[in-house]
């Protein structure tokens, strides 16, 4: 087993937290000084911010799952990308009132794994496309 395979397995276990809601796994999978670069402004960027997001704001995405996924690892980096699908329950999304509805969106999550734990996490999501698909932003004409 290679270090890249081990790192992929760590990321897969982190990803599974969205489904099993076992936040105690964060202390096992993430370094105590982890930096989560993908959290919203105003939320702590460390492990506690990640825990808070998953315990509160992350609940909105409980139905989100990978429709298509690829995972690539090299050295201490793991990239997970593809298409996620789910159901948005309705409510505020980055300051936009967004109606409920089913969605798909392209995403990429990047992780740096150090000593068997996630040290950093980044996310690139098609949030603008999501806002448009669910009707929070009007269709552009012309």
C-alpha positions as CSV (number, residue, x, y, z in Angstrom):
1,X,0.0,0.0,0.0
2,X,1.4,3.4,-1.0
3,X,1.2,6.7,0.9
4,X,-1.0,8.0,-1.8
5,X,-3.5,5.1,-1.3
6,X,-3.4,5.8,2.5
7,X,-4.1,9.5,1.9
8,X,-7.0,8.6,-0.5
9,X,-8.5,6.4,2.2
10,X,-8.3,9.3,4.8
11,X,-10.1,11.6,2.4
12,X,-12.8,9.0,1.7
13,X,-13.4,8.6,5.5
14,X,-13.6,12.5,5.8
15,X,-16.1,12.6,2.9
16,X,-18.2,9.9,4.6
17,X,-18.8,12.2,7.6
18,X,-21.4,14.1,5.5
19,X,-23.4,10.9,5.4
20,X,-22.8,9.3,8.8
21,X,-22.6,12.6,10.8
22,X,-20.0,11.1,13.2
23,X,-18.2,14.3,14.0
24,X,-15.9,12.4,16.5
25,X,-14.1,11.2,13.4
26,X,-12.8,14.7,12.8
27,X,-10.4,14.4,15.7
28,X,-9.1,11.2,14.2
29,X,-8.9,12.3,10.5
30,X,-7.8,15.9,10.9
31,X,-4.8,17.6,12.5
32,X,-5.6,19.7,15.5
33,X,-4.3,22.8,13.6
34,X,-6.0,21.9,10.4
35,X,-6.9,24.9,8.1
36,X,-10.1,24.6,6.1
37,X,-9.8,27.3,3.4
38,X,-13.3,26.6,2.1
39,X,-15.4,27.8,5.0
40,X,-17.5,30.9,4.7
41,X,-16.2,34.2,5.9
42,X,-16.8,34.8,9.5
43,X,-16.5,31.1,10.4
44,X,-13.3,29.9,12.1
45,X,-11.1,28.3,9.5
46,X,-9.7,25.5,11.8
47,X,-11.0,22.2,13.0
48,X,-13.6,23.9,15.2
49,X,-15.0,25.8,12.2
50,X,-15.2,22.6,10.2
51,X,-17.0,20.9,13.1
52,X,-19.4,23.8,13.5
53,X,-20.2,23.8,9.8
54,X,-20.9,20.1,9.7
55,X,-23.0,20.3,12.9
56,X,-25.1,23.3,11.7
57,X,-24.7,24.7,8.2
58,X,-23.6,21.4,6.7
59,X,-27.0,19.9,7.5
60,X,-28.4,21.6,4.4
61,X,-26.3,19.3,2.3
62,X,-27.3,16.1,4.0
63,X,-28.7,14.7,0.7
64,X,-25.7,15.7,-1.4
65,X,-23.8,12.8,-2.9
66,X,-21.3,12.1,-5.6
67,X,-22.9,11.4,-9.0
68,X,-19.5,11.1,-10.6
69,X,-16.2,11.2,-8.7
70,X,-12.5,11.0,-9.4
71,X,-9.7,11.0,-6.8
72,X,-6.1,11.7,-7.6
73,X,-3.2,11.6,-5.1
74,X,0.4,12.7,-5.4
75,X,2.8,13.1,-2.5
76,X,0.8,14.7,0.3
77,X,-2.0,16.1,-1.9
78,X,-5.3,14.5,-2.7
79,X,-7.8,16.0,-5.2
80,X,-11.4,14.8,-5.3
81,X,-13.5,16.2,-8.2
82,X,-16.6,15.5,-10.1
83,X,-20.3,16.1,-10.0
84,X,-22.4,16.1,-6.8
85,X,-26.2,15.9,-6.7
86,X,-28.6,16.6,-3.9
87,X,-31.6,18.5,-2.7
88,X,-31.4,22.0,-1.3
89,X,-34.2,22.5,1.3
90,X,-34.6,26.2,0.6
91,X,-33.3,29.2,2.5
92,X,-30.4,31.6,2.4
93,X,-27.3,30.7,0.3
94,X,-24.5,33.3,0.4
95,X,-27.0,36.0,1.0
96,X,-29.4,34.9,-1.8
97,X,-32.8,33.5,-0.9
98,X,-32.9,30.2,-2.8
99,X,-36.0,28.1,-3.2
100,X,-35.8,24.4,-2.5
101,X,-35.0,22.0,-5.3
102,X,-32.9,19.2,-6.6
103,X,-29.5,20.1,-8.0
104,X,-26.2,19.0,-9.6
105,X,-23.0,21.0,-9.5
106,X,-19.4,20.5,-10.3
107,X,-17.0,20.5,-7.4
108,X,-13.3,20.0,-6.6
109,X,-11.9,19.4,-3.1
110,X,-8.2,19.5,-2.4
111,X,-6.5,18.2,0.7
112,X,-3.0,18.2,2.1
113,X,-2.4,15.2,4.3
114,X,0.4,15.2,6.8
115,X,1.3,12.4,9.2
116,X,-1.9,10.5,8.3
117,X,-4.2,13.5,9.0
118,X,-5.8,16.2,6.9
119,X,-3.8,19.4,7.5
120,X,-5.5,21.6,4.9
121,X,-8.7,21.6,2.8
122,X,-9.8,23.8,-0.2
123,X,-12.9,23.7,-2.3
124,X,-13.9,25.0,-5.7
125,X,-17.6,24.7,-6.3
126,X,-19.9,26.0,-9.1
127,X,-22.1,28.0,-6.7
128,X,-23.1,30.5,-9.3
129,X,-24.4,27.7,-11.5
130,X,-26.3,26.3,-8.5
131,X,-27.9,29.7,-7.8
132,X,-29.0,29.9,-11.4
133,X,-30.3,26.4,-11.6
134,X,-32.4,26.7,-8.5
135,X,-33.9,30.0,-9.6
136,X,-32.2,32.3,-7.1
137,X,-30.7,34.3,-10.0
138,X,-32.7,35.1,-13.1
139,X,-31.8,33.7,-16.5
140,X,-29.8,36.1,-18.6
141,X,-31.5,37.0,-21.8
142,X,-29.6,37.9,-25.0
